[in-house]
């Protein structure tokens, strides 16, 4: 299953949309990147519903990804792969060089493969998307991040940042630049 760092990565890159919209690739989407036949134009959900849908989506992706992985992975590596697969699909992962390199225990090579998946078809043309480039780099960084023991000082700062983010998100007049900065600091501290 995806860990907290991976969940935060997915949420930060997908963003929360309580009203259905078309993503840059033209796919009807709602919540945190949820797609499928159940998403209808004009559909509206609550944040709580979006959280539950994401939990179900990630559990489904996780259950389909884990049997494909033959190499030993830590929770950061698994979470990066789940994030990638949530965005690109199980079929893409199963046919990927990323998975082939991972299953041959070429961890560095597998990590570098994330960066190649930064394109989407927009108006019939494959294009590099800045958001996908940033996401793939974040997934690669998470994949390469060793699991560490919790540093109490870092953990306290992390808790303060979490509280700040909660306050900013609930304030209707939040400053989006401050929120981005706080999330960036949180990601660096995790």
N, C-alpha and C positions, 0 to 999 in steps of 0.2 A: 504494500500500500504506500501511497505517497506520504512523505514526511512534511513537517511544517514549513521547511524552506521551499520545498517543491510546490506545496499548496499556495504559498504566498507568491511564488513566481507565476503560477498559472493565473491567480486572481489579478495580480498587477498587470500582466500582459493582456489578459482577456478583457479586463474592466467589467464593471457591473452595468448591464443594460436591462432595465425592467420592462422596456417596450421592445418588441421584435424589430430588427433592423437587418439590412443587407450588409454583410461584411465586404471588404475590398474585392474578394473573389466572387461576390455576387450570391453568397449563400445566406438564406434567412436564418438569423441567429437571435438568441435571447439569453438573459442571465449572464453567466460567466462562460461565454463561448458555446452554449448548447445549440446544437443543430439537430434536425431530424424532422420526420413527418408530423410530429406533434407540435412543431412551431408553425404558427399561422400568422399571416400578415395582420397587423393591428393588435396582436396578442400582448397582454400586460400581465406581469407577475410581481409579487412582492420580493423584497430582498431575502426574506426567510425561505420563500419558495426557490429562489435562485440558489441559495446555499444547499438546499436539499437536492436539487437537480444536479448541481456540481458534484456533491458527495456521491450520488448514484452514478454519474458519468465517469468519475475517476475510479470508482470501485470496478465498474465494468471494464474500463481500459486496463486497469491493473491486472484483473483476472485473465485478460487476453494476452497481455504482454509477458507476464512471468513465465508461462510455459515456453516462450520463444527464446528466453535467455538461458544459455547453457553454462556461461562463465559465472564465477563468483562475483557478486556486486555488493557494494555497501548501500545504505539507504539513500545517500545523496545521488549515487549513480542510478539507482532504480528510479528515484523521483525525477531526475532529469529525463530519463527515457520515457516515463509516464507522461510528463509535460509535453515532450516532443510528439508522442503518439496521440495524445489528446488533441493536439493541433493538426497533425499530418495524417493520422489514421493508422490503424493496425496493418493494413495492406502495405502502406509505404514503409513502415518499420520492417515488416517481414521480408521485403525485397531489397532492403537497403544494405549498402556497404557498411554502414554504421553497425548494424547487427552482426554482419559477417566478421568484422574486425573485433567486435566485442566478444563474440563466441570463440574466437581464436586467441583470446586474452591479450589482444593488442589494444590496451586501454587508451594509450595516447592517440593511436590512429583512430579509434572509435570516437574519441572526444573531438578530434579535428573534423570528423564527418558531420557533426551538428552544423557547422558553419556553412556547409554546402546547401542546406535546405532553407534558403532565404528568399525563395521566389514563389510567386503565385500567378495564376492566370487571371489577367485583368483585361476585359474586353477582347478575349481570344488570344492575348499575347502574354507570354511568360515575362514577368517583370520582377526585378529585385525590389523588395519592400523594406524600407528602413526599419519598420516595426519588427518584421521577421528577422532581420539582421541582428537587431538588439536582443530579441528573444533567444535566438540560437546561441549567441555569445553568452547570455545568462545561463542557458541550459548547459553549455560546455563548461562554464565556470563551476556550476553546481556539480556536474559530473566529476570534475577534477578535484573538488573540495574534499579533503580528508575529513572523516568524522572525528570530532574532538570532544574532549571532556569540557564541561561547562566551566568557563572562567567566571567566578562570582562577580567580579567588577564589571566585566563585559555584560553579564546577564542583568545586572542592575541597570546599567545604561540602556540595554535593550528594552527592559520593562518600562523605563521612563519614556523611551521613544514610542513604544506601543501605546502608552496612555496618551501621549501627545497626538498620535495619529487618530486615535478614537475621538478625542475632543475636536480635532480639526474636521474629521469626516462628519460629525454630527452638527457642526455649526453650518447653518445654511449659507452664511456669507464667507465660507472658507476661501482662503487664498490658494489657488491651485498650485502655484509655484512653491509655496511653503510645504504643501502636502507632498509634492514630488521630491523635494529635498529631504523631507523626513523619511519617506519610503526608501530613498537612495541610501541614506545613513543606516536605516534598519537592515537593508539587504547586505550592506558592507559589514555590519556587525554580526550578522547571523552566520 
